[in-house]
């Protein structure tokens, strides 16, 4: 059964291009960690604009392996720090894990 993860981040004013560029970095990192169907999207129906990063795995065990690989990767840790740190483009985020029914 397919499972997935999504993260919705609010983008600080004037930082949309930074968010898009970082989305591309995260897509590569996730693909290298084994994530499937990795995509980034902009939600433009609200202020501030938000970005969605979404990916899938075959089952919960595979999703856990992706998460473990990401959290052990120094490049991922640096990307997360840069995105969410005081000089980063993200004003905050929420995450969800989901299961296809």
C-alpha positions in Angstrom: 0.0 0.0 0.0 1.5 3.3 -1.1 2.4 5.7 1.7 3.7 9.2 1.5 4.9 12.4 3.2 4.2 16.0 2.5 5.5 19.2 3.9 3.8 22.6 3.4 6.0 25.6 4.0 5.0 29.3 4.1 7.4 31.4 2.1 8.7 34.7 3.4 7.9 37.7 1.2 10.4 38.0 -1.7 11.8 34.5 -1.3 9.8 32.5 -3.8 12.8 31.9 -6.1 14.8 30.6 -3.1 12.1 28.2 -2.1 11.9 26.9 -5.7 15.6 26.4 -5.9 15.7 24.6 -2.5 12.8 22.4 -3.7 15.0 21.2 -6.5 17.7 20.4 -4.0 15.3 18.5 -1.8 14.0 16.6 -4.8 17.5 15.3 -5.6 18.2 14.4 -2.0 15.0 12.5 -1.6 15.4 10.6 -4.9 18.9 9.6 -3.7 17.4 8.4 -0.4 14.9 6.2 -2.3 11.8 8.3 -2.4 9.4 7.9 -5.3 7.2 10.4 -7.1 9.0 13.4 -5.6 7.5 16.7 -6.5 7.3 20.3 -5.4 4.3 22.6 -6.0 3.4 26.1 -5.2 0.1 26.9 -3.4 -0.7 30.3 -4.8 -4.2 30.7 -3.4 -3.2 32.2 -0.1 -0.9 34.8 1.4 1.8 34.0 2.0 2.5 31.7 -0.9 3.3 28.2 0.2 5.3 25.4 -1.2 4.5 21.7 -1.0 7.1 19.0 -1.1 5.6 15.5 -1.5 7.0 12.1 -2.0 5.9 8.4 -1.8 7.2 5.0 -0.8 5.9 1.5 -1.4 5.0 0.9 2.3 5.7 2.2 5.8 9.0 0.4 6.1 10.3 1.9 2.9 9.1 5.4 4.0 11.0 4.9 7.2 14.2 4.0 5.3 13.8 7.2 3.3 13.4 9.3 6.5 16.4 7.5 8.1 18.6 8.1 5.1 17.6 11.8 4.9 18.2 12.5 8.6 21.6 10.8 8.4 22.7 12.9 5.4 24.8 16.0 6.3 23.6 17.6 3.0 20.0 17.2 4.0 20.7 18.6 7.5 22.4 21.6 6.0 19.5 22.2 3.5 17.0 22.0 6.4 19.0 24.4 8.5 19.3 26.9 5.6 15.6 26.7 4.7 14.3 27.1 8.3 17.0 29.1 9.9 16.8 32.9 10.6 18.0 33.7 7.2 16.0 31.0 5.4 13.0 31.5 3.2 10.6 29.4 5.3 8.3 31.2 7.8 7.1 27.9 9.1 5.9 24.5 8.0 3.6 21.6 8.7 4.2 17.9 7.8 1.9 15.0 7.2 2.3 11.3 6.5 -0.5 9.7 4.5 -1.6 6.2 3.4 -3.4 5.7 0.1 -6.7 3.9 0.6 
